[in-house]
Amino acid sequence: MRILKKMIKWMATAMVAVVGLCLATVALVYFAFYDSRQDFEVDAQSYMRMARLELFNRGYIKELGPDDARHVYQKRCYRQCHGESAMITAILSPSGWIQVVERMRMKEKVDISGREADLIIHYLEERYPTTKSGYPYEVRKAIHNAVWRNDMGQGDIYADIVYATPEYLKSIGAEHLIDEYQLKDYDVFIVAFTVHEGEVALAELDNVAWLRTPDGKAPTVPPWRLRFQTADKHHYEADIRFKKVTGGSNSAKWMELGIDGVGGPETRVFRWELPIKYPKEIEEERKR
C-alpha cells in the first residue's frame, strides 16, 4: 500500500513538473519572440486552429464551429481564386454550391479534402443561400451525385450535366419544374458549359446532342432552351429534352447523352445506369 502511495505521489509530482516545464517553455517563447501579448495570442489561436483542422480531416472531430468554417473557406477559395463579389453575383446551377465546390475540387485540382468540401458547402449555403429544400444536406448531395455527370474539359471548356429527374428537382426545392419540363413525356437534361478564361460560344444543342440507349440513338425534341448566360460569357446553362426512355416496363437499362464538337472536335459522352439509385430516404418516401 505504501509503495502504491509513493508511486501516485511520484506520478503527481512528475505531472506537475511536466506542466511547469510546458508553461516555462511557453513563457520563454513568448518573451523571446513576441513584443506583445496580443501577437502571442494570435499565433497561439492559429496553431490551435491548425490542430483542430487536422483532427477534423482525420475524422477525430465531427464538426467545426462557424469561425473555423469561415477560415477554411477563406483559405481554400476566397483568398486563392474568388473574392466577395464573385460569391454575391454568382449565378448558380440548380445544384448550387455542391456542384461548384465539387467541380473546383475534382477538375480544377484545388487542394480541398472531402470533409473540407462539405464544410465549405455548408458555409456557402448559409451565407449565400440558393435553394430551399426539405431534405438534409447529405440526402441532397447523394441525389445530386446520382444524376450529375461531368468531364475534365475540352479546349478548357468543362461540361456539367444533370439528369433532371423529379427526385432531383424536389431535392433543390424546384418541384414546379416537374410540370414545366413535362417529365411524364420527356427525359430532360440540364447542360452547363464553363471556361475559366475566354468565352463559351452558344452551341445549337438540338444539332449536336443525342441520346443513346440499347434500342439505338435518338435526337433531341426541339427546341433547346437557354436558362442563363453570365455577362462575361464564361458560363451558360441550357436544358435539352428527349422522348422518354426511362420508367415503365419498357425502361432502358442505361442511357448515354452525347454532345458533339463543343470546345473541340471530340464527342463528349455521359452515361447513366438505369434505374437511378437514390438514397434510402427517397426510396422509403416512394413507398409511402
RAWOUR-V145491 format. One line per field, one symbol per residue. psi: psi as a letter, one per 40 degrees, with the letter a starting at -180 (. if undefined). Layout:
psi: ???
This chain:
psi: ddddddddddddddddddddddddddddddddehdidddddddddddddddddddddeedhdiiiddddddddddddddddhadddddehhiidebdddddddddddefhghiddddddddddddddgidihieiiddddddddddehiiieihfehihhhhhgiddddddeffddedddefedeihhhhhhhiidiaihihigddeeiihhideahiiihiiihhdihidefeiihiiiiihheiiidfiidiihhihhfheieihhhhihhiihhiiddddddde.
